[in-house]
Amino acid sequence: MKRVAILGSTGSIGTSALDVARTHPGRVEVVAIAAATNVGAMVTQILEFRPRAVAMATGDAMDKLTAALGGSPAETSGVGNEGLCQIAAHPDVDIVLCASSGTAALDAVLCAIEAGKTIALANKEVLVMAGGIVMDAARRKGVAVLPVDSEHNAIHQCLHGRSDAELRRLILTASGGPFRGRSLAALESVTAADALKHPTWQMGPKISIDAATLMNKGLEVIEAHWLFGVPASHIDVVVHPQSIVHSMVEWKDGSIIAQMGITDMRLPIQYAFAHPDRWDAPVPFLDLTRQPALEFHEPAWDDFPCLRLAYRALEAPPHDAQSASRGPRVQRSLPIVLNAANEVAVASFLEGRLGFTQIPQVIAQAMDAHTPEPAASLSDVRRVDTWARMHAAERARELELGSR
């Protein structure tokens, strides 16, 4: 029996994880769940799964949850970051699925690692902001960090049982998003409603916009660097519109191993829960005879500049000798700036205050204004993150005013 805690249980990843638990009731027990403010969904989940611990983002949300249930929602409950950490470190939990979006889950992941829990990671920002800190903590505690992102989960499967010395490069696949094939000029007039229509995946608003700008793939490049100890020069991105090949690994002899499957997040979630075993599929099997031809294209770097910005963030400083060698580099500050500025710019776009092509402008201006430095502690991460958010918000306001 795998006893799991789900951080972000009411989001798309969290609900898929609960469906995996529903499919395998004799193998998965939902011990603890945490959500932001969706009280209605939490009530339904609590009544079905009867978790022992529950957390909400705010006291108001917890009060409403308690009132809706007519009493305490679980044996233990908490609020905010402290509540997330209580959930992540709960003594009855074996695996912590980090499915909450944004940067709020970083403390909870570190709490879970310190408590010796296996981490099933579906939050890109945790490693983009603090990959060195998180992976060093996991190595020190002997904790496995299992990727749930479909691309990194695919890489994890392809690398299984092979020596690092045999690896030539990782190949991350991208659908290309809803605007694949459009020029930069044509993207100036797209709306948030347009950008939210992803062609192959059903996701939350922030990650959907990241997929449309290709920043999502850029964040995945940084995440892959920390998960697998591979420099940017050995990580490539190819556009694969069908989203059947989830990612690939190329070996020194030229062989390429790919992981394929239908586009359903229950597969990588179940892989993380079951690891190192495999369970019966919770979804239909892939029938290649019914699939269209598989295409692979070079990304349109100039039309989607966010991808290049992510590589730039990972490779700073430019003369770091480790950038050409295997193994993670020392944690640096520029990915923190990239991530924070992107969150600010995407929020402004979703609110209708910025244009789509102004998202990379805000990010680039924040990166230009920052001098890369080591970020060896959480205080360093938070300091840089705070500065970047303030700077990006100022740049966004300037662009908004300039467009009127």
C-alpha positions in Angstrom: 0.0 0.0 0.0 1.4 3.4 -1.0 0.2 6.1 1.4 0.1 9.4 -0.3 -0.2 13.1 0.4 -1.4 15.3 -2.5 -0.5 19.0 -2.4 -2.9 20.7 -4.8 -5.6 18.0 -4.7 -8.3 20.1 -6.4 -6.2 21.1 -9.5 -5.9 19.1 -12.7 -2.9 17.0 -11.5 -4.5 16.5 -8.1 -7.8 15.2 -9.4 -6.0 12.9 -11.8 -4.0 11.5 -8.9 -7.2 10.9 -7.0 -8.5 9.0 -10.0 -5.4 6.8 -9.9 -6.2 6.1 -6.2 -9.8 5.4 -7.1 -8.6 2.9 -9.8 -6.2 1.1 -7.3 -7.9 1.2 -3.9 -5.9 -1.7 -2.7 -2.6 -0.1 -3.6 -3.0 3.7 -2.9 -4.3 5.2 0.3 -4.9 9.0 0.3 -3.7 10.0 3.8 -3.5 13.8 3.4 -4.7 16.5 0.9 -4.1 20.2 0.6 -5.7 22.8 -1.7 -5.9 26.6 -2.1 -9.5 27.9 -1.7 -11.8 25.5 -3.6 -13.9 24.5 -0.7 -16.6 22.7 -2.7 -14.2 20.3 -4.3 -12.4 19.7 -1.0 -15.7 18.7 0.6 -16.3 16.2 -2.1 -12.8 14.8 -1.8 -12.9 14.6 2.0 -16.2 12.7 2.0 -14.9 10.2 -0.5 -11.3 9.6 0.6 -11.5 10.4 4.4 -8.0 11.8 4.7 -6.4 12.0 8.1 -4.9 15.4 7.4 -6.2 18.4 5.5 -4.7 21.9 4.7 -6.1 25.0 3.0 -4.3 28.1 1.8 -6.2 30.6 4.0 -7.9 30.6 7.4 -11.1 31.8 5.7 -11.1 28.8 3.4 -10.5 26.5 6.3 -13.4 28.1 8.2 -15.7 27.6 5.3 -14.6 24.0 4.9 -15.2 23.3 8.5 -18.7 24.8 8.3 -19.6 22.9 5.2 -18.6 19.6 6.8 -20.3 20.4 10.1 -17.0 20.0 12.0 -13.3 19.4 11.7 -12.4 18.2 8.2 -9.8 15.7 9.5 -7.8 14.5 12.5 -5.3 17.3 11.8 -5.7 20.4 9.7 -3.5 23.4 8.9 -3.4 26.7 7.0 -1.0 28.3 4.6 2.7 27.2 4.3 2.7 25.8 7.8 -0.3 23.6 6.8 1.4 22.4 3.6 4.5 21.4 5.6 2.3 19.5 8.1 0.7 17.6 5.2 4.1 16.9 3.5 5.7 15.6 6.7 2.7 13.6 8.1 4.1 10.5 9.8 1.7 8.2 7.9 2.7 9.4 4.5 5.1 7.6 2.2 4.8 9.6 -1.0 4.2 13.4 -1.4 2.8 14.4 -4.7 3.6 18.1 -5.2 0.9 19.3 -7.6 0.3 22.8 -6.3 1.2 25.5 -8.8 3.7 28.3 -8.5 6.4 28.8 -5.8 4.3 28.1 -2.7 5.2 24.4 -2.6 9.0 24.9 -2.2 8.9 24.8 1.7 6.6 21.9 1.7 8.9 19.8 -0.6 11.9 20.5 1.6 9.8 19.6 4.7 8.9 16.3 3.0 12.5 15.6 2.1 13.6 16.3 5.6 11.0 13.8 6.8 12.3 11.2 4.4 9.3 11.1 2.1 9.5 10.1 -1.6 8.7 13.1 -3.7 6.5 12.8 -6.8 7.1 16.2 -8.4 4.7 17.9 -10.8 5.7 21.5 -9.9 8.3 22.9 -12.2 8.9 26.0 -10.2 10.4 24.1 -7.2 13.4 23.0 -9.3 13.6 26.1 -11.4 13.9 28.3 -8.3 15.9 26.0 -6.1 17.0 22.9 -8.0 20.4 22.8 -6.4 19.0 23.2 -2.9 16.2 20.6 -3.4 18.3 17.9 -5.1 21.2 18.4 -2.6 18.7 17.9 0.3 17.3 14.8 -1.4 20.7 13.3 -1.9 21.7 14.0 1.7 18.5 12.3 3.0 18.5 9.5 0.5 15.1 10.5 -0.8 13.9 9.7 -4.4 12.6 12.6 -6.5 10.3 11.1 -9.1 9.2 13.4 -12.0 5.5 13.5 -12.8 5.7 16.0 -15.7 5.1 13.8 -18.7 8.4 14.8 -20.4 10.6 14.2 -17.4 8.7 11.1 -16.4 9.4 9.8 -20.0 13.2 10.6 -19.6 13.2 8.8 -16.2 11.8 5.7 -17.9 14.2 5.9 -20.8 17.2 6.2 -18.5 16.3 3.2 -16.4 19.2 0.9 -15.9 21.7 2.7 -18.1 25.0 4.3 -17.1 25.3 8.1 -17.2 28.5 7.7 -19.1 26.6 6.3 -22.1 24.3 9.3 -22.4 24.7 11.8 -25.3 21.6 14.1 -24.9 18.1 14.4 -23.6 15.4 15.3 -26.1 12.3 17.0 -24.7 9.2 17.1 -26.9 6.8 20.0 -27.2 3.4 20.1 -28.8 4.1 23.7 -30.0 1.0 25.0 -28.2 -2.0 26.6 -29.8 0.0 29.0 -31.9 2.5 26.7 -33.6 3.4 28.0 -37.0 2.4 31.6 -36.3 4.9 34.4 -36.7 5.8 36.8 -33.9 3.9 39.6 -35.7 0.8 37.4 -35.8 1.0 36.7 -32.1 0.7 40.4 -31.1 -3.1 40.3 -31.3 -3.9 36.9 -29.6 -6.0 37.0 -26.4 -5.9 35.0 -23.2 -8.9 33.0 -24.4 -6.9 32.0 -27.5 -3.8 31.1 -25.5 -5.8 28.9 -23.1 -6.9 26.5 -25.9 -4.1 23.9 -25.8 -4.4 21.4 -28.6 -3.6 18.2 -26.7 -3.5 18.8 -22.9 -6.1 20.0 -20.4 -4.3 22.2 -17.9 -4.6 25.1 -15.6 -4.5 28.7 -16.8 -0.9 29.6 -15.9 0.7 26.4 -17.3 -1.5 26.8 -20.4 -0.1 30.2 -21.1 3.4 28.9 -20.5 2.7 26.2 -23.1 1.6 28.8 -25.6 4.7 30.9 -25.1 7.0 27.8 -25.0 8.2 29.0 -21.5 6.8 25.7 -20.2 9.3 23.9 -22.3 12.1 26.3 -21.1 11.2 25.6 -17.5 11.3 21.9 -18.3 14.9 22.3 -19.7 16.0 23.8 -16.4 14.1 21.1 -14.4 15.7 18.3 -16.5 19.1 19.8 -15.7 18.6 19.4 -12.0 16.7 16.1 -12.1 19.2 14.3 -14.3 22.5 16.2 -13.9 22.7 17.2 -17.6 24.0 20.6 -18.8 21.9 22.8 -21.1 24.3 21.9 -24.0 23.0 18.3 -23.7 19.3 19.0 -23.6 17.4 19.6 -26.8 13.8 20.5 -27.5 11.8 19.3 -30.6 8.3 20.2 -31.5 6.1 17.1 -31.8 2.5 18.2 -32.4 0.9 14.8 -31.9 2.2 14.5 -28.3 2.6 10.7 -28.6 6.3 10.6 -27.9 6.6 12.2 -24.5 10.4 12.5 -24.6 13.6 10.7 -25.8 17.1 9.9 -24.8 20.0 9.6 -27.3 23.0 7.4 -26.4 26.6 7.7 -27.4 26.2 5.1 -30.2 23.4 7.1 -31.8 20.5 4.9 -30.5 17.4 6.8 -29.4 15.0 5.4 -26.9 11.6 7.1 -26.7 8.7 6.7 -24.3 5.2 6.9 -25.9 1.7 6.8 -24.6 -1.7 8.6 -24.8 -1.9 12.1 -23.5 -3.3 11.4 -20.0 -1.5 12.6 -16.8 -2.8 9.5 -15.0 0.0 7.5 -16.6 3.0 9.5 -15.2 1.2 9.9 -11.9 0.7 6.2 -11.6 4.3 5.5 -12.6 5.5 7.6 -9.7 3.1 6.0 -7.2 3.9 2.5 -8.4 7.7 2.9 -8.8 9.7 0.7 -9.1 6.8 -1.6 -10.0 4.2 -1.1 -12.8 0.5 -1.5 -12.4 -2.4 -2.1 -14.8 -3.1 0.9 -17.0 -5.8 3.3 -15.7 -6.4 4.5 -19.3 -6.9 3.0 -22.8 -3.8 1.6 -24.4 -2.1 3.5 -27.2 -3.0 2.0 -30.7 -0.3 3.2 -33.1 -2.2 2.0 -36.1 -4.8 4.6 -35.4 -2.4 7.5 -34.9 -1.5 10.0 -37.6 2.1 10.3 -38.8 4.5 11.5 -36.1 6.2 14.8 -36.9 9.2 16.4 -35.4 10.3 20.0 -36.0 12.8 22.6 -34.8 11.3 25.1 -32.4 10.6 28.6 -33.8 13.2 30.3 -31.6 12.6 33.9 -32.9 8.8 33.7 -32.7 8.8 32.2 -29.2 11.7 33.9 -27.4 10.8 32.5 -24.0 12.5 29.2 -24.8 15.8 31.0 -25.5 15.5 33.0 -22.3 15.3 29.8 -20.3 18.5 28.4 -21.9 20.1 31.8 -21.2 19.1 31.5 -17.5 20.4 28.0 -17.1 23.8 28.8 -18.8 24.7 31.9 -16.7 27.4 32.7 -15.9 28.6 32.2 -19.5 32.2 31.1 -18.6 31.3 28.6 -16.0 33.5 25.6 -16.7 30.9 23.2 -15.4 28.4 24.2 -18.1 30.2 21.8 -20.5 30.4 18.9 -18.1 28.0 16.4 -16.6 26.5 17.0 -13.2 24.4 19.8 -11.8 26.0 23.2 -11.5 25.9 25.4 -8.4 22.5 27.0 -7.8 22.5 30.4 -9.5 20.0 33.3 -9.3 19.0 33.9 -12.9 16.5 31.0 -13.2 14.8 32.6 -10.1 14.5 35.9 -12.0 13.2 34.1 -15.1 10.5 32.2 -13.1 9.4 35.2 -11.0 9.2 37.6 -13.9 7.3 35.0 -16.0 4.7 34.5 -13.2 4.2 38.3 -13.0 3.9 38.7 -16.8 1.6 35.8 -17.3 -0.7 37.1 -14.5 -0.8 40.5 -16.2 -1.6 38.9 -19.6 -4.4 36.8 -18.1 -5.8 40.0 -16.5 -5.8 41.7 -19.9 -3.2 44.2 -19.0 -0.3 42.9 -21.2 -0.1 41.6 -24.7 1.0 38.1 -25.5 4.3 39.2 -27.1 5.0 41.5 -24.1 5.4 38.5 -21.8 9.0 37.7 -23.0 9.8 41.5 -23.0 9.0 41.7 -19.3 11.1 38.6 -18.6 14.1 39.8 -20.7 14.1 43.2 -19.1 14.2 41.7 -15.6 17.0 39.4 -16.6 19.0 42.2 -18.2 18.7 44.2 -14.9 19.9 41.4 -12.7 23.5 40.4 -12.1 23.7 36.6 -11.7 24.9 35.5 -8.3 25.0 32.3 -6.2 21.7 31.3 -4.6 22.9 28.8 -2.0 20.1 29.2 0.6 16.4 29.7 0.8 16.9 33.2 2.0 18.9 33.9 -1.2 16.1 32.4 -3.3 13.4 34.5 -1.6 15.4 37.7 -1.8 16.0 37.3 -5.5 12.4 36.2 -6.1 11.1 39.3 -4.3 13.3 41.6 -6.2 12.4 40.0 -9.6 8.7 40.2 -8.9 8.9 43.9 -8.0 11.0 44.7 -11.0 8.8 42.7 -13.4 5.7 44.3 -12.0 7.2 47.8 -12.7 8.2 46.8 -16.3 4.7 45.4 -16.9 3.1 48.6 -15.7 5.4 50.6 -18.0 4.5 48.5 -21.0 0.8 48.7 -20.2 0.9 52.4 -20.0 3.0 52.7 -23.1 0.4 50.7 -25.1 -2.5 53.0 -24.2 
